[in-house]
Amino acid sequence: MAEKKQSYTEEELNEMIAWFNDHANQLPKTMQINKSAFTPDLVSCIMQAKQNLGNYKMEGSFLLLRQIRANIEKGENDLL
């Protein structure tokens, strides 16, 4: 039988949303997340992660939130 792959949990997502809410004053409107990913609206990344909760094939939206958070924590948010 195929092993069920896990995605991020609702608890992890809620913790991430809480972090973003707590740091709202530090969030740029747009961000070059990495060399290949840009977001014109950080709020849309959160909405995508909410929509994709439980779907391991669509875990990329949560991984981008992690990367955005890491960029902000390191002070490496490339604003456009």
N, C-alpha and C positions, 0 to 999 in steps of 0.2 A: 504494500500500500504506500502511496506517495506521502511523503512527509509534508505536513501543513506548514507553510512558510509564515513567519510572523512579520507583522508590520509594527509600526509604532503604536503605542497604546493610547487610549483616551487620557489616561493620567499624564503621560509624557506630553501630549498635545496641550492639555490644560496648563501644565507647568510652563511650557514654552509661551503660551498666550499670556500667562500671568507675568512672565519675564518681560515680554514686549510691552505690556500695559505699564509695568513699573518703570520702564525706560523710554516711555513715549516721547519725552522731551529730547532724547538723544537720537531719535530715529530720523534719518533723512527721508525725503519723499521718494527718491530714487536711489538705486545703488548698482554699481558694477560688482556683482557678487564674487565672481571669479573671472578667469579669462574668457570663458564661454557663456556665462550667464549674467544677464542684466534684468533688473526689474524696474519698470516705470512706476510701480505702486506697491509698496511693501505690504499694504493691507490685503492686496489680492493674493499674496503668498499664503497668508494665514487662512484666507477663505478656501483656497485650494487644498490646504492640508486638512481642514475640517471636512471638506467634501470627500477626500480620499481616505479618511480614517478606516483602517481595516483592510485596505486593498494594497497588499505588498507590492504589486506591480506599479503602483502609483506613489511609491514612497518618496520619490524625488522631491516633491513639494516640501515634505518635512525635513529632508536633508538640506534643502536650500535654507530653510528657517534656521537650522543649526549653524550653517555657514554664515548667514547674515549676523546671527548673534555673536559668533566668534569674531567676525570682522569688527563689530561694534565694540566688543570687549577689548580687542587689541588696538582699537583706534585706527583701523585700516579701512574705513568705509570710504570708498572712492565715490564722491558725489559727482553727479552729472547735472 
